[in-house]
């Protein structure tokens, strides 16, 4: 169950053997190109009566979309807006998924659509909210760069500094959902996890992005920081603690996320000692035998908010272990204020929306 080093380049291999990927990738590229040309012409695109911002990426797996969407929610609500998050909800059951649960814990009153047909989900939500004091005047698409059916005023694309798209290939040879050339339709790009690579790697990535993006496309750089900890003790109580709480403890990192490298790296820096990380594939269910074994330990299980959405359902009330989840925030090296202005400009003045079109 213990994984090899999750930052190892070997994890960048595609989901199929190289020989099969070489056969299928050209077909995949043609399908994606045909699909994009259709949307470029406006065919099949739905435009809602309220502004929309997409937060997405090129790569399958995590690049930090959830904390970025959470930051945009904060910016928008502080400016008087009432956003709704629309997402596919991978593995969702009755509209609930691990990502949606994480958002609901952060923002209990925020409307969330979590279903594959986001257009229909939004229409139904707006019908329910129509006339209520708590309406929604703008849309945030979580993982929306490839979901081109919904028109948007800003396409914000995240690029993980630890997994450069220029060193990857489209599915199924690699993990790119689209070729790097698709970045040309981005309204802005944010390089995430900048803290996990040396400055020269960051500079090289920035240079390659500037070469492919249309002139004037802004590129921002941010770092993911642990701003605190949620500590769940064996008796079920939950407290908020400083990150330094881990400094004199041994922790076992446990996760099933798209890019576990930065999480495991930060865990090793925060804890006095880290046991070998347990890393499962993205969105994987945690085996009950594993959960039972971890729960019986008297140690600290360090996991992510997204993973806790699935883990807590199987976590026994008689557990001896303490579960710790980092509170993830975003810090910009520079330009955070400019990105905030782009976001607010994309949605305009706060105010009640008109009827659903």
N, C-alpha and C positions, 0 to 999 in steps of 0.2 A: 504494500500500500504506500510505502514511502517512495517519493518521486526522486529522480535525478535533479540536478540543479535546474530550476525552472528558467533561468536566464540563459541556458545553454543554447547555441545556435541550432542544435539538432531539433529543437522544438519548432523551428520554422518550416520544417518539411511539411508538404501538403498532406491532405487527408487520404490520398491514394498513392500507390507506388509511382515512382518517377516515370517509368515506361508508360503506365496507363495515363498519367497526367499529360504527357507529351502528345498522346493521341486525342485526348478530350479537350484540352485547353483551347485549341483553335476554334472548335465548335462553340465552346462557352463564350469566347471573345465575340464571335459573330452574333450570338443571341443577345449579348449585352449591348453590342453596337446597334443592332436593329431596334432594341427596346429604347435606347437612349434617343435615337433619331426620331422615333415616334413621339416621345415626350417633348423633344426639342421643337417639334412642329405644333405642339399644343394639343395633340390628340389624346383624349382620355384624362386630361387634367381637370381637376375639380377646384374651383376657387370659392372659398367660404367668404362670408360677409364680414369677417374679422381677420386681422393680420396673423400671419403664421411665421414662426422661426423654426428652422430645422437644426438639430445638433446631430451630426453623424460622423462617419469615418469611411475609409476605404477598406479596412481590414476586417475579416471575421474575428470576433473576439474583442476583448475590452481595450479601450483607449482612454477611459476616464469620462465617459459620457454622463454617468449618473451624477457625480459631483459637479460637472459643468452645468447640467440642467438645473440642479438644485441652486447653483449660484445665480443662474438666470431668473429662477423663480423669485429669489430674494431681491434682485435688482428690480424686477417688474413690480412686485408687490410694494416695495418701498416707494416706487413712483406712482402708486395708486392704481395699478392694473390688477386684473383678476384673471390670471392665466389658467389654462387647462393643459394637462400633459396627455398627449396621445402616443401610444406605444403599441408595438405588436404584442407584447406580453408573452415572451417565449415560454412555452409550456404552461400557459395560463389555463386555469380551470375556473369556470364561472366568473371570468373577468379578473382573476387574481393570479399574480405571478410574483416571483421573488423580487424583481425590480419594482413592480407596483407596490408590493408590501413595504419595501424600503422607503419609497416616497410617502406612503401613508403614515409611516412612523414619524417621518420628518415634518410632513405637512398634513395634519389630520383633516383639515377642512378643504384641501385642494381637490377639485374634480379631476378624476383620472379615467382615461379610456384605455383599456388593455385588451385588445383583440386584434386578430389579423386584418379585419376590414375596418380600418381606422375611420374611413369616410362615414360608413354607416354608424359606427359607434359615436362619432361626433354629432351627427345629425340627431340621433336619439338623445344624446346628452343635452344638446341645445334645446330640443323640444321640452325636456323635463325642466330645464332651468328657466325657460322663457317666462318672464314676468316676476321671477323671484328676486329678492334683494341681492342674493349672492348669485350673480350670473358669471359669465366668462367672456372677457372682451379680447382675448388673444390666445393663440394656440402655440404650444411648444411640442414639436415632434421629437421624441426620443428615438434615436437611431433612424433618422429620416432621410439621409442623403440618397439612398437607393429607393426610398418610397416616394417616387416622383408623381404619384397620382394627385397629391395635394399640393397646390401652388403655395409658394412661400416667398416672403419678402427678403429673407436672409438665409443663406445656406452656410452654416458654421461647421467647418470640417476639422476634426481632431486628428492629429498625427502623433503617434506614440514615438517619443525619442528613442525608446529601447527597441523598437521594431520598425525601422525605416522602411517605407513602402518601396523605396528604390532598390532594396535588397531582397525583394520578394517578387512573386509572380502571381498572376490570377489563378483562381480556383480552376481545377483541382490540383494543379501542380504546386501552387503555393496557397496563400490565404487571402489574397486580394479579391474583393468582390467585384472590383472594376480595375481597369488599367490606371496607372498613375496619371495619364493624360486627362482623366475625368476630373481631376482637381481644377481644371480650367473653369468649371462652372461654380466653384466655391466663391461665396461672397467674402469670406475671411477664413484663415487657417489658424489653428492654435496648436502649437507643439506642446504636448503634455509629457509628464514624467521627466522633465529636464534635469532634475536632481540625480537621476540614475545613470547619466552618461557623462564622459569627460567633455570639457569645453570645446575641444577640437572636433569631436563628433557632432556636437550641437551646431557648430559653425558650418560644418560640411552639409548637414541636413538642411539648414536654413538656405545655404547657397543653391542647393539642388531644387528646393521649393521655389525660390525666386526665379529660377531658370524655366520652370514649367508653368507658373502662374501668370495670368495676364498682368501687364504692368499696372501698378497701383493697388493690387490686391494685398490687404494688410495681413501680416503674419505676426502672431503673438507667441510668447513663450511663457509657460507656467510650470509650477512645481506642485506636486501633491504633498500636502503636509498633514500629519496627524495633529489635530488641534485639541484632542482630548480622548478619553476612553469611556466606554459604557461597560461597567463591571457588574456581572450577574453572579452573586454569591450562591453557594449550594442551597441556601434556604429560599432562593427565589427572589431575593431583594435585588434591586438594581440601583447602582450609584454612579455618579459622574466623577471621574478622577482625572488628574493630570497625567500626561504621558509618562512622567517620571515615576509613576506608580510601578511601572514594569522594571525599573532600573535594578532592583535587588531581587528579581524573581526569575524563575525558569519558565519558559513558555513553549508550547507546541503549536506552531502555525498550521492551520487547517483551512483549505479553501478549494473551491471549484469554480474558478473564474477564468475569463478569457486570456488574461496576461498576468500570471501570478508573480512574475519576477519582482516587480517593485514592492509588492506587499511583503514577500518573504525577505527581501533585502532590508526593508524598514523594520521588520520584526527583529531581525538580527541586531540592528543598531539600538533598538529600544530596550530589549530584555537583557538581563544580566547574562543569561545563557539561553540559547534556543536549541530545542531538540530538532531532529530531522523533520522537515516540513512534510505534511501529507497533502499532496496536490492531486485532485481529481480533474477530469475533463470539465469544460465549461458547462454549467447548469446541471451537473451530474447529481443524482440523488445520493445521499450519504447512506451506505449500508448500515442496517440496524445493528449488526454485530460490531462494526467500528464505533458507532455512537455509544453503544453499551460499554465497550471497553474504555473509551475516553471518559465517559461519565463516571466510571468507577474509580478513576485515578484521583489523586488528591492534588493534582497540579493545576496549571493555568492553560486553558485551550484558547488560543488567539485566532479569531476568525473575522470575516468581513460582515458588514451589515447585510449584504446581499445573500451571503451564505447562511446567516442566521435565520433568514426567512424560511429556508428549508430545514435547517438543523433543529430549530426549536420545536417543530411538530413531533420529532422523535426523541427529544431530550427528556429523560425520565425525571420525575419529581424527586426521586431518591438520590440524585446525582451528588457525587462528592467533589467534582471538579468545579472550578470557577471559569466562567466563560467571559472573555474580554473581546469587545469590538471597538476598533479605532473609529473615531469621528474624523472623517476625511474632509479636508478643506483645500481650496486652491489659492495659491499665491502667485502673482504675476511678477516676472523679473522687471518688466516695464510694459506700459501700454494698457494696463487693466482699465483705466479710466476711459481710454479711447474705445475699447471694446464695449464697455457699458454704454457709451454714447451711440455706438452702432446698433446695439440691441434696442435701445429706447427709440431711436430714430425709425427702426423697422416697424415698430408697433404704433407710433404716433402718440397723440394725446390720449390720456385715459378718459374713458367715458362709456356709457352703456351702448352695447351693440344694437344694430337694427334686427329685424326679423330674419330668421334663417332663410337663406335663398335656396 
